[in-house]
């Protein structure tokens, strides 16, 4: 009797998946011969979207794909209907006596379908408007119906395929709409610039929650360490990004400061010259004026864990010494949605088999 040791790798992936950033749903009631017929009711094909969220905040419509055979395209009116009943005409009365819609894709930002010709192979904008404009704010959950009406006798057709693809708005990048704002010149002058994040969610590490990827400040100042820069979340929680750093010359030239939790760089060590590629937030006191190098370095996602991303994010810039000034040109926040679902695969080894 021999004992043989085998190293067997068991990949347990039953509960493991990755949330796709794009989801495609196919309509029903496809391939019914000659159903597109003026003597019959309109053909309706429903593509059911099981997820929840709204167009513009959690999802966008990436595209609608059609394949239709018909011997007189100009007879047809093709309409997309949302679960709430909003209608968007994709194409109506186009193509004249020519035949078919073959691999026709409707997607925002492309030439109108009215510029095409049968069989309309390619990518076009809908005739009635942009998908994400017409359906902005509407819930995605439910049946997205494609309705095809045939106006005239003598020619018939078949809906062979209808698919609608949604994109999960995984990442959020928002910048202030404020114009460039002055910094200083007097002592104790405060400048505020804001971002309105319309999406909903919380900061955290669970699936569906968001992490702050980076905070961005594009600015210039003739004496960098006069500035104290504080981030204020919609909840009112404050985090010092930088207080009195950069020496006299660090922002003489317009520069962009990036604040990231994964940065190896301590901003308190920035004493002049161009800033490094990125820094950790400084942390520490937020009441002005703040002493130089007051913070030990903090992680934004730790300080703001559990807080809502929705609402007004404020960047407060305080000039604590007179005589020098500058400009804040832009302020941005980048958020990333956590998309892993399930457990990491388990690897089990070894397995003893006795023969």
Secondary structure in CASP SS format (residue, H / E / C, confidence):
PFRMAT SS
TARGET T0000
AUTHOR 0000-0000-0000
METHOD secondary structure of the structure
MODEL  1
X C 1.00
X C 1.00
X E 1.00
X E 1.00
X E 1.00
X E 1.00
X C 1.00
X C 1.00
X C 1.00
X C 1.00
X C 1.00
X C 1.00
X C 1.00
X C 1.00
X C 1.00
X E 1.00
X E 1.00
X E 1.00
X C 1.00
X C 1.00
X C 1.00
X E 1.00
X E 1.00
X E 1.00
X E 1.00
X E 1.00
X C 1.00
X C 1.00
X C 1.00
X C 1.00
X C 1.00
X C 1.00
X C 1.00
X C 1.00
X C 1.00
X E 1.00
X C 1.00
X C 1.00
X C 1.00
X C 1.00
X C 1.00
X C 1.00
X E 1.00
X E 1.00
X E 1.00
X E 1.00
X E 1.00
X E 1.00
X E 1.00
X C 1.00
X C 1.00
X C 1.00
X C 1.00
X E 1.00
X E 1.00
X C 1.00
X C 1.00
X C 1.00
X E 1.00
X E 1.00
X E 1.00
X E 1.00
X E 1.00
X E 1.00
X E 1.00
X E 1.00
X E 1.00
X E 1.00
X E 1.00
X E 1.00
X C 1.00
X C 1.00
X H 1.00
X H 1.00
X H 1.00
X E 1.00
X E 1.00
X E 1.00
X E 1.00
X E 1.00
X E 1.00
X C 1.00
X C 1.00
X C 1.00
X C 1.00
X C 1.00
X E 1.00
X E 1.00
X E 1.00
X E 1.00
X E 1.00
X E 1.00
X C 1.00
X C 1.00
X C 1.00
X C 1.00
X C 1.00
X C 1.00
X C 1.00
X C 1.00
X E 1.00
X E 1.00
X E 1.00
X E 1.00
X E 1.00
X E 1.00
X C 1.00
X C 1.00
X C 1.00
X C 1.00
X C 1.00
X E 1.00
X H 1.00
X H 1.00
X H 1.00
X C 1.00
X C 1.00
X C 1.00
X E 1.00
X C 1.00
X C 1.00
X E 1.00
X E 1.00
X E 1.00
X E 1.00
X C 1.00
X C 1.00
X C 1.00
X C 1.00
X C 1.00
X H 1.00
X H 1.00
X H 1.00
X H 1.00
X C 1.00
X C 1.00
X C 1.00
X C 1.00
X E 1.00
X C 1.00
X C 1.00
X E 1.00
X E 1.00
X E 1.00
X E 1.00
X E 1.00
X E 1.00
X E 1.00
X E 1.00
X E 1.00
X C 1.00
X C 1.00
X C 1.00
X C 1.00
X C 1.00
X C 1.00
X E 1.00
X E 1.00
X E 1.00
X E 1.00
X E 1.00
X E 1.00
X E 1.00
X E 1.00
X E 1.00
X E 1.00
X E 1.00
X E 1.00
X C 1.00
X C 1.00
X E 1.00
X E 1.00
X E 1.00
X E 1.00
X E 1.00
X C 1.00
X C 1.00
X C 1.00
X C 1.00
X C 1.00
X E 1.00
X E 1.00
X E 1.00
X C 1.00
X C 1.00
X C 1.00
X C 1.00
X C 1.00
X E 1.00
X E 1.00
X E 1.00
X E 1.00
X E 1.00
X E 1.00
X E 1.00
X E 1.00
X E 1.00
X C 1.00
X C 1.00
X C 1.00
X C 1.00
X E 1.00
X E 1.00
X C 1.00
X C 1.00
X C 1.00
X C 1.00
X C 1.00
X C 1.00
X E 1.00
X E 1.00
X E 1.00
X E 1.00
X E 1.00
X E 1.00
X E 1.00
X E 1.00
X E 1.00
X E 1.00
X E 1.00
X E 1.00
X C 1.00
X C 1.00
X H 1.00
X H 1.00
X H 1.00
X E 1.00
X E 1.00
X E 1.00
X E 1.00
X E 1.00
X E 1.00
X C 1.00
X C 1.00
X C 1.00
X C 1.00
X C 1.00
X E 1.00
X E 1.00
X E 1.00
X E 1.00
X E 1.00
X E 1.00
X C 1.00
X C 1.00
X C 1.00
X C 1.00
X C 1.00
X C 1.00
X C 1.00
X C 1.00
X C 1.00
X C 1.00
X C 1.00
X E 1.00
X E 1.00
X E 1.00
X E 1.00
X E 1.00
X C 1.00
X C 1.00
X C 1.00
X C 1.00
X C 1.00
X C 1.00
X E 1.00
X H 1.00
X H 1.00
X H 1.00
X C 1.00
X C 1.00
X C 1.00
X C 1.00
X C 1.00
X C 1.00
X C 1.00
X C 1.00
X C 1.00
X E 1.00
X E 1.00
X E 1.00
X C 1.00
X C 1.00
X C 1.00
X C 1.00
X C 1.00
X C 1.00
X C 1.00
X C 1.00
X C 1.00
X C 1.00
X C 1.00
X C 1.00
X C 1.00
X C 1.00
X C 1.00
X C 1.00
X E 1.00
X C 1.00
X H 1.00
X H 1.00
X H 1.00
X H 1.00
X C 1.00
X C 1.00
X C 1.00
X C 1.00
X E 1.00
X C 1.00
X C 1.00
X E 1.00
X E 1.00
X E 1.00
X E 1.00
X E 1.00
X E 1.00
X E 1.00
X E 1.00
X E 1.00
X C 1.00
X C 1.00
X C 1.00
X C 1.00
X C 1.00
X C 1.00
X E 1.00
X E 1.00
X E 1.00
X E 1.00
X E 1.00
X E 1.00
X E 1.00
X E 1.00
X E 1.00
X E 1.00
X E 1.00
X E 1.00
X C 1.00
X C 1.00
X E 1.00
X E 1.00
X E 1.00
X C 1.00
X C 1.00
X C 1.00
X C 1.00
X C 1.00
X C 1.00
X C 1.00
X C 1.00
X E 1.00
X E 1.00
X E 1.00
X E 1.00
X C 1.00
END
